[in-house]
Amino acid sequence: MPNPFNQRVIDEFRANAGQVGGQFEGSRLLLLTTTGARSGARHTNPRQLSARRR
């Protein structure tokens, strides 16, 4: 289970078609879901995308 802050961001992201407010308003976010190798448990975390400079 994600920490309470991340869970609020995840819930808002899913409820608003990928849009969130607060400190992330206007930012590009994605939800990264991974599966534990041994436990098989799924973990979802919000990630902020940034422009990659070359």
C-alpha positions as CSV (number, residue, x, y, z in Angstrom):
1,M,0.0,0.0,0.0
2,P,1.4,3.4,-1.0
3,N,2.0,6.0,1.7
4,P,-1.1,8.3,2.3
5,F,0.4,11.2,0.2
6,N,1.1,9.0,-2.8
7,Q,-2.3,7.3,-2.4
8,R,-4.1,10.7,-2.6
9,V,-2.1,11.6,-5.8
10,I,-2.9,8.2,-7.4
11,D,-6.6,8.5,-6.5
12,E,-6.8,12.0,-7.9
13,F,-4.9,11.0,-11.1
14,R,-7.3,8.1,-11.8
15,A,-10.4,10.1,-11.0
16,N,-9.5,13.0,-13.2
17,A,-8.2,11.3,-16.4
18,G,-4.6,11.9,-15.5
19,Q,-4.9,15.4,-14.2
20,V,-3.8,16.4,-10.7
21,G,-3.7,19.7,-8.8
22,G,-1.8,21.0,-5.9
23,Q,2.0,21.0,-6.2
24,F,1.8,18.8,-9.3
25,E,-0.7,21.0,-11.3
26,G,0.5,21.4,-14.8
27,S,3.2,18.7,-14.4
28,R,3.4,15.6,-16.5
29,L,2.8,12.5,-14.3
30,L,2.6,8.8,-14.8
31,L,1.7,6.0,-12.6
32,L,4.5,3.3,-12.5
33,T,3.3,-0.1,-11.5
34,T,5.8,-2.8,-10.7
35,T,5.5,-6.4,-9.5
36,G,7.7,-7.8,-6.7
37,A,9.9,-10.6,-7.9
38,R,9.4,-12.8,-4.9
39,S,6.2,-11.6,-3.4
40,G,4.3,-11.0,-6.6
41,A,2.8,-7.9,-5.0
42,R,1.9,-5.0,-7.2
43,H,3.2,-1.5,-6.2
44,T,2.0,1.7,-7.9
45,N,3.9,5.0,-7.5
46,P,3.4,8.4,-9.1
47,R,6.3,9.7,-11.1
48,Q,6.9,13.2,-12.4
49,L,8.3,13.3,-16.0
50,S,11.0,15.8,-16.8
51,A,12.4,16.8,-20.2
52,R,15.6,15.0,-21.0
53,R,18.4,17.3,-22.2
54,R,21.0,16.2,-24.6
